[in-house]
Amino acid sequence: MRNRMFRMRGGGGWLLLLAELLYLPVGFRSWNNGWTDPSIFLGLFAAQFFIVWHASRLAALRPRILIAGAVLFRLTLLPAGFADGEWQRFQLYDSDIWRYLWDGHVLASGINPYRYAPRDPSLDALAVTGYWIDVRENINYGYIPTIYPPAAQAVFALAFPFGVLGIKIAAVFFDLVALWFLILTLRLLKRPMSDALWYAWNPLVIKVFAGSGHIDSLAVAGIAGMFYAIASGSKRGSTAAYLTAVLSKWSPLVLLPVLLWRVRRIHPAALLLLLPVAAIPHLFDGASTFAQFWQFNGVPYEVLLEVFRYPMLAKLVAAAIVLATVAIPVAGNEGDLEWLARRTGYTLGALVVLSPAVMPWYVTWLLPSAILGRDQRWIAFSGLVFVAFLVMVDGQERWWVTGAEYGALLCILSWTKEVKSEEYSIVDRDPGGAG
């Protein structure tokens, strides 16, 4: 009883300090390949998940503790990858940030970033200094054009003059915007702010955005903003936020059947704004190559490939399954915001899980739906997907690692829990279908 009283009065402050002590070596240590460093890396983040789980059980977790931890942890991981006076190629076992810098450099030079791969000789004039030569050399798959949509490219162009740190700060900014939208939405739903903990303190979120600088935070902010606009009754706002998400990552396009026809929270005419974007020359060159040839950490897709033999057929079956999730029964009242969050979580989750390449940062797309829809299964997956980083041991995937990851996910997805939803109709919030 005495220990419980201490936890209640402390409001989680001691957990914040413990988590920060574990983040400090992550942000300021130089990480190498081999079994030792990746194992320590995974151990530290497993401990962070345990801390967040424990914090989620505290009835008295104070809002200021939640916000302070969210900001402090992100600031601590911003320097990750900086050692010996320079930025290393990998930012916490991740190197996508160099592509972002290069894309911003190319776009700011007045060149279509979709037309040329980074190592195309046509771009040699952009790599005349030692810095840009290094950036270019650090890009993974530099012979493939960029895959990032126009909104992401705009962020790259604005942030690239400030280097790696500029990209990371931009990623964290949108990450915190997503958190703010989640908090505002929870307030409208009359739910406690502490429900946002699994985003605010989520180790995967903090690692991929503050530590590695992934632009996916812009898409997550768009998805979270869409839910807030729906909760507020603003159809224009939900449309604008959704288009922002789509123009950051193409993946939210799979939500169209739900948003456009099932709950009608998107202005159909607004989709015409995508037509000029689709007309950009070579827009999908890199994305089509990615879709055809990339495979990583995608056990469900590998099973489909084993069954159907042909990659195109396996991908068509996967796409059909993703679309079929629109018809899956979802707990709660149709039209309820929590129902919609679970519905979008199923569809977007199916897209992530059935993709040939399941990158860990893709799971962050699911967290707004998981938190607002009270679906703990996708939150659990944000912890399981960390084991994919064991590929950094020697560049090889291991069957027992991916088998354990997806075996645990299958057990989690099979676990069903009755969810109590409040009566909150998104239809009633906007009876006229406008706004």
N, C-alpha and C positions, 0 to 999 in steps of 0.2 A: 504493500500500500504506500509506504514511504517513497519507494522508487517511482511509483506511478505519479505521486503528487509532484515529484521533482520534474518528471517529464512534462506534466501538464503545465507547470509554472514556467518552464523553460521555453515552451512553445516551439521546440525544435532547434533552438539556437546552437545547442551542442552538436547536433547532427550536421548543421551547416559548417561548423568549424572542422569536424572530422572529415567531411567531404572535401573541404578546401585543402586540408593537409594531404589528401590523396591526389588531388588535382595538381598540386605544385610540382611533383616530380614528372607528371605527364607533360606539363607545359614547358618545362625547362630542361628536360632530358633529351639527349640525342639517341634516337631509336634506330637499331640496326637489325639486319636479318639474322637467320639462325633460330634455334629453338628458344634460347634464353629470353631475348628481348620481346618477341611476340607473346610468349607465355606470361611474362611480367605485365605486359600491356593488357592482356585479357584479364589477368587476375585483378589488376587495379580497377578495371571497369566493372568486373563482376561485383567487387566490393561496393562500388558506387551504386549499382542497382539494388544491392541489399540495403544500403542507406536510404535510398528513395522509397523502397518498399516499407521500411520501418517508419519513415517520416509520414507516409500516406496513412499509417495507422494511428497517428497522433490526432486526437480530437481537437487539440489546442494549437495546431500549427498556425502561427500568426501570419497574416498577409505580408507584413513587412519583412518577416524572415524568408518567406517564399520569394519575394521580389529581390531581396538582398542576395540570396543564394543564386538566383538566376543570373543576375548581373555579375556578381563576383566570379562565379565559375567560368563564365564566358571571357571575362577579362583575363583570367589566369591562363586560359588556353590560347589566347590570341598569339603569344610568342612561340607556340609550338612549331618546331621546324627551323628555328633560328639558332645557329650554333657557330662558334668561331668567327663571329662578325659578319655572317652572311646567311641567306636563306638556303637551306638544303633542298634537294630535289623533292623529298617526301615530307609532307606536312601530316604527321601522324599516320604514316603508311598510306599516303594518298598524294597524287601528283596532278590532279585535274586542274589545279589553280593556274598552272603554266599555260594551258590552253586558253583559259579565260583572259589572261594578260595579253596573249598574242592576238586573240580575236579583237580585243579592245584596241590594240595598236593598229591592226589592219583596218578596222572600221573608222578609226579616227584619221587614218591616212586617206580616206575616201575610196577604199577598195571594198568590194562585196566580199565579206568573209566566207560566204557559202561557195564561192567560185573556185577558190584555190585551197589545196591542202597546205598546212604550214611549211612543209618541206618542198613545195613546188618552187622550181627555180625562178618563176615569175615574181616571187616575193623576196628574192635575195637582197634587193635594195633596202628592205626594211630591217635587215639584220646586219647592219654595218658597224655597230658598236659591240663591245664585249658583252654588255648586259643582254642585248637582244639576241645575240648568238647563243648565250646560255639559256635564255628563255625558250628559244626555238628548239634547242637540243633536249630540253627537259620534257618536251611534250610527248605524251604517250600516243602511239599510232599517228605520228606526224604526217603520214602519207594519206590520211583520210580527212576530207573537209569537215568543218565543224557541224555539230548536230544541234546546237543551241538556238532556240527561237529568238525572234526579234527583241522581246522585252529583256531577255537575258543579255543579249548583245548590247543593248542600250546601257545596262548597268556596267558591263565590262568597259565600255567606252568612257564612262564617267569615272570609273575607279582605277583604271590601269595606270594613270600618271603617278599614283601613290603606291604602286608596286604590290607585292604580296599582302602587306598589311592593309592596304586600301581595299583589296578584294575581300579580305576577311572581315573588315569593319562593315563593309556593305552587306555581307552575308549575315552578320550578327544583327545589323539594324533591321533587316526584314524578318529575321528570326524573332526578335523582340516585338516587332509589329504583330506577328502571328500570335505571340503570347498575349499581347494586349487585346487583340480581337477575341481570343478565347475567354479572357477574364470578363470582358464586356458582355459576351454572349451568356456566360454563366450567371452574370448578374441579372440579365433579362429573364433568365429561366428560374431565378430565385434559388440558385444552387450556390454552395459555398465556393469561395475563391480557391480554396485548397484543392478542389477537383482539377485545377490546372497544373498541379504539382508534377504529374507525369509528363508534361511537356516542359515546364519551367526548369526542372532538375533532371530531365531525362538524359542519361549519359550519352546515348547515341546522338541526340540533338546537339548537345554541347560539343561532342567530338567532331561531327561532320560539318558544323557551321563555324564555330569559333576556332576549332583546331585545324580544320582542313579547308574552310572557305567555300563550301559548295553553294552554288547559286540556287539549289532546290529550295532554299529558305524563301525565295520570292514566290515560288509556286505554293508553298505551304501558307504564306501570308495571304495569298489570293484565296485559297480554300477556306482559311479561317475567316477572312473578311466576308466571303460569300455567306457563311453561316450567320455571321453577325447581321448582315444586311437582311437576310431572310427573317431572322428573329425580330428585327426592327420594322419589318413590313415594307422594305424598300426594294422594289423589283429592279429599279435602275441600278441601285447599289450592288445587288447580288449579280446582276449581269456584268457590270464593270469589273467586279472582283473575280468573277469566273473567267472572263476574257483575259485578265491579268495572269491568272494561273495557267491558262492554256498557252499564252504567248511567252511563258517562262519555261514550261515543260509541256510537251504535247500530250502527255498521259491523261490529264483531266478531261480530254475529249470523250473518254468512255462514259463520263457521267451525263452526257447529253440526253440519253433516253429517259433518265430519271428527272433531270431538271427541266427539260423542255416539254415533255409530254406527261410524265407521271404527276409532277407537282406544279408544273408551269410557273417556275420561278425565274425563267430566263426569257428576255424579249427575243422572239425569233428573228426580228428584223436586225437586231444587233449582230447576229452572226454574219451578216453581209459585210461587216467590217473586216472579217477574216479573208475575204476575197482578194483585196489588194495585197495582203500579206502572202497569200498563197501564190500570187503572181511574181513574187521576188525570184529572179533567175537563180537556179541551182539550189533553192531553199532546202530541198529534201535529199540532196545528193549524199551528204554524210549520214543522215538519219536512215536512209534506205540501206546503206552499207552496214550500219550498225545492226539494223533489224535482220539482215541476211546472215551475218557472220559472227556476231558477238555471242559467246556463251560463257557464263560464269555463275556458279552457285545456283543453278536452275534445275534442281532435281525433278520437280514435277514435269517440266518441259522435256527433260531427258527420258522420262518414263513414256511420255506421249510419243517421242521420237522412236523409242524402242518398239512401241506398239504399231505405229503407222509407217515407220521406215523412212518416209520422205519428209524432209524439213518443212516444205511448204504445206503439206497436208497436216503435219503436227501443229504448225502455227495456226492454220485455219480452225482446227479443232479447239485449240486453246482460245482463239478469238470467240468461237461460238459459245464456249463455256463462260467466258467473261460476260458476254451479252445475255446469256441465260440467267445470270445472277439477278437481273432485274426482276425476274419472276419468283425468286426465292421468298417464302414467307418470312416476315420480319416481326419480331415482338414489338408490341406497342400499338397505338392508334395511328392509322394512316393519316397523314397531315400533321402529326406531331413532329416537332423539330428533332427530338431524340430519335424518333422512328426514321426520319430522313437521314440523320447522321449514320445510323446503323446501315441503312440501305446503301448509301454512298460508300460506306466502309467495305461492304461486301463486294461491290463492283470494283472499286479501286484496289482492294486487297487481292481479288482474283487476278487482276492485271499484273500486279507485282509478283505474286507467287508463281504464276504460269509463264512469266517472261523467260526467254532463254538466258538473259543476264539479270540476275537479282542482286543489284548492288546494294550494300547496306543502307546507303542514304536514301534509297527509294522508299524505305519503310517509314521515313518521316512524313511522307505524303498522307499516311493513314492516321496519324496521331490526332488531328482535329476531329475527325469522324469518331475515332475510338474514345476520346475524352468526352465529347458532347453526347455520344450515343451510349456511354457507359459500357463499352465493349473492351474488356480487359485482355482479350485474346491478341489483338494487334499490338497492345502495349507489351505483352510478353514477347511477341516476335521481335520487337525492337531491342530486346536483350539477346535473344537467341541468335540473331543475324550477326552479332559480333564475331562469332567463331569463323566467319568467312575471312577475317583478317589473318587467319593462320596460313593463308596462301603466301603471306610475306615471309614465311620461313625459308622457302627456296623457290617460290614461284609456281608451286604445284598444288592443285586441289587434291584432297584426300577423301576417299569414299566414306571412311568412318566419321569424318568431321561433318560432311554434308548429310550423311545418313542420320547422325545424331540430331543435327539441326532440324531437319524436316520430319524426323520421327517424333521429336518433341512437339513440333508445330502441329502435326496431325493429331496428337493427343489433345493439345490445347484447343484446336478447332472443334474437336468432338465434344469438348466440355461445354455444356449449355447451362446457363444460369438465368433464372427469371429476373428480369429487369423491371424495376418500378419506375414508371415514367409519370411526370406531371402532365396534367391536361393543358397543353399549350399548342394550339393549332396555328400552323403557319398560314393556313388558308384564311382563318378568321382575322389574322393580323392585317390582311390586305384584301378585303372582300371585293374591291373593284378591279383587282388584277393590274393595278397601275402603281406608279410611285417609285 
